[in-house]
Amino acid sequence: MKTLKYLVLTSTFLFFSSIVATTLFAESDEHNKPEHWSYEGECGPEHWGDLIHKNCKCKLGDMQSPIGISTTQKAKLDSINFHYYATPLKIINNGHTMQINYGCGSSISIGNKRYELIQFHFHCPSEHKIHGKSYDMEAHLVHKGAHGELAVIAVFMEEGKENDFIKTLWSNFPKEQGKEYAHTDLKINANQILPKNTAAYYTYHGSLTTPPCSEIVNWFVLKTPIQVSKAELEKFASIFKSQFKYQKQNWKNLPPFLRGMQDQFNLSTAESLRKVIKIGLRRFFITVVARRALPLLHCQLNLP
């Protein structure tokens, strides 16, 4: 009996020692990993969660954005009340997109919650899809609540007539990356990027679409797009050639190791099922068991 107890204690000690050693190794290796991320290559979306620990949600999160919205549920939604005011243009090319930092005092209110507008930026093509449809571009108006939670208004942009507001922003593209350019003599109003119909929207709880992929975002995806000219689309695309994070379908009934495999369902039903089961089992044993267990523990415990 003593021998059995000794073996159990020894096995337990060795097990936790291996976890500690693995964690310490990961922490020491953290300093050697690049923090820079991109939309392609070794620092692309599929690798964001491995770049540094604070990006672990990019790999292990279960409420990641963007998604492909295909199945919806009708509900009585609160109106989005916009309280946007004019502010001097502050624009920055952060290397990934064109971002406009907004002055204090503008906000939205939804129900009894208020969120202050802090910035808006653009993605090309759109990050979200609606019933399989992708738009030419997508604007994100990022708002922050009193307790740090975010509310992002997504506005689709499609080719059409010239957009005077976009033309103004594009004509002030910064030539230098990473530096904010303030135009005190030029005021803008974010109301100008909104469609006429802001009452119809989709909403879900998700994440930032860029590292660290924090799952603190209340998404409000407006159904009505705005128009921009072909020249305006081409100018943005010529500077930011690739801005795409893999979209997840909102198939909430799928277990985590099967999510993100919606492309397999373009095949016949029988072939799809066989392929999904085969890939799912392989992902389960390789990704979940062998690679996911310790990082998931590390991420959920919020270790440094």
Secondary structure, DSSP 8 states (H G I E B T S, - for coil): -HHHHHHHHHHHHHHHHHHHHHHHHHHHHHTTS-----SSGGGSGGGHHHH-GGGHHHHH-SS-S-EEE----------EEEE---EEEEEEE-SSSEEEE--TT-EEEETTEEEEEEEEEEESS-SSEETTEE-SEEEEEEEE-TTS-EEEEEEEEEE-S--HHHHHHHTT--SSBT-EEEEEEEEE-GGGGS-S--S-EEEEEE--SSTT--S-EEEEEESS-EEE-HHHHHHHHHHS-------EE--TTS-GGGTT-GGGGGS-HHHHHHHHHHHHHHHIIIIIIIIIHHHHHHHHTT--
